[in-house]
């Protein structure tokens, strides 16, 4: 992969100084060894995510990342010298189910904090529930812009990127290299709508034209009618704004139709889990990737990848794994800084929190922006390594720091107020 970012290098002297400082801070925050007694009350993190349904392959990875982080924390003293538990409930990709499961975690398990969600509609619902019940929610995987935009609240922080950051990561390159006529296949819920709105603004600003598109229901097994319409529109770029199993099915059928031979296939998001599930002939296209395990000049990344794989039967960490991992560590860092599990105080401690290098695991150290609680996560635009063998399935072509392409706090229209 490329080891260059927009400023010309991974970590300059100033960055190295910042890295060292963060490392020192992290070692002070996390005690070196467990000190709790057998009767110590655990700190409970309720994780609502998909273990069944269209998003299961992604939700299960995020859960593994969160559990891996909890195991690391417990080896080093837990949080506030108390053991950490990640308690998981399946939202099945449904906002109503997600809220029901969050209520169960709160009422029956008395969780201290919430994390999780892959489906953006579930993310929005859990965000509202958490704020109403004065509990911190660190969204690990729902990307819809408005979560840290007009629908933001004091209780919600987000680790994964916004759809604006994802689309900004490669829209200019796609227009320049492959053409200005675009057609969308968009998953018909909050995530897809947000992606399409963002790409439309960016592509048209670059002189491009949207020649058509279709909204696709979640769980669609047959894309043939949509693909016939897409081919007839003769776009330069067929932009897939799908998620979970839908993306896998669409890529297989695009290959069967031979559409990829005439039209460039691209999108804002393609994930290691999905690529690994495809036959070699269906692996191609240009995408934004939110994290990748192969960053040879970035400290800690390869060690993390090997440790995770050793603990998970050879499965390498994906972006979804990292989302769950970083979210739990962020909660731990903020609670330790606040010296409490009170969610209001922990939320205030998380504002401006910069992830240390061993948690950030990328060329820059992203920060949870105080104004909207969005992590300034970097993008890894690139292509699928069609003939690669797992886990070497992605060709990263650049690294774009999230803060350079994110909307400004004013543009997000977020307004945060805390409970009195």
C-alpha positions, 0 to 999 in steps of 0.5 A: 500500500502507499504510505503517503498522505496528503501532507507528503508523509506518514508521520513527521517530526511533530507527529512523532512527538505527538505519538510519543506523548500519546503513548506515555499518556496511555501507559499512565491511564491503563495500569500495568496489571489487574488489581480487582478482587473476585467480587469487584463489580464489572463495568458493563458495555452493552453492544447492540449489533447485527449477528443475524440478517443482511448485516451479520457478517459486518456486525459479528466482526465489530463484536469480535473487535470490541471483545478483543479490546475488553480482553486487552483492558482486563489484562491491564487492569480493566477500567477504573480497576474494575473488570470490563464486560461486553454484553451483546444483543442482536438487533437483526438490522431492525431499529425497533428490535435494536431499541428493545435489545438496548432496553433489555441491556439497561433494565436487566443487565444495568449496563454502564455504556452502549456501543455497536450498530451497523445499520444506520437506522438502528444507530439513530434509534439507539442514539435517541434511546441512549440520550433519553436514558442518560447513557453514553453511546459510542456508535461503532459502525452506522455511517449516516451523516445526520447521526453527528449532524442534525440528529446529534446529541450529547450522549452519542459519539461515532468511531466510523466515518460519516458518509460525507468523509467516505464519499469525499475520499474518492469522488474526485479521483473517480470523476477524473479517471473514469468519467462524469456520467454516474448511475447509482444503485442505492440501498433504500434506507438512511445509509444509502440515501446519505451516501447518494446525496453526498456523492451527488453534491460532490460529483455535480460540483466537479462537473459530473452528471447523474444519469439515473439510479434506483433504490434497492430494498435491503435483502434484495436477492435478484438485481437483474432488473436493476442492472438492465436499467443501469446498463441502458443508461450507459454511465461511465461509473456504476456506483454501488451504495449497498451494504452487507450481503446485498453488496456481495449479491450485486457484485456476483450478478454484475459479473454474470451480466458482464457489466464490469467489462464496459462500465467502471464499478465503484463506490464509497464502501467495500469491506474485507468481509465482503471481498473475501466472500466473493469468487475471484472473478467478482473482485474488482472496482474502486472504493474507499476503505476505512481501515486496513491491516496492511500498513507496513510503516505505521507502528503497532498495526501488524502486531495488532493484526497478528494478535487478533488473527491468533485469537480468532482462528486466523481471521484478520482484522477488518475495518469493522473489527477496528471500529469495535476495538477502538470504540471500547478503548475510547470508552475506557480512556474517557472513563479513566480520564473522568474517573467515573462511569457517570455518562455525562462526565465520561462524554465530556472527557471524550470530547477532544479525545485523541486515540493513542497510536496503539489504538488509532492504528493508522498514520494520523491520530484521529480525535473525537471532534468536540463540536459534533462528537465525530471521530476524524477518521482517515480514508484509504482509497484504493482498489480490490486486489482481484488475484490476491489471497486472503487477507491480502485483498485490498490495494490501498493507493493513498491515505487521506486524513479525515479532518482534511475532507470532513464537513466543518462543524458548522456544515454538519448542523449539529448542536449539542447541549448537556442535561442540567 
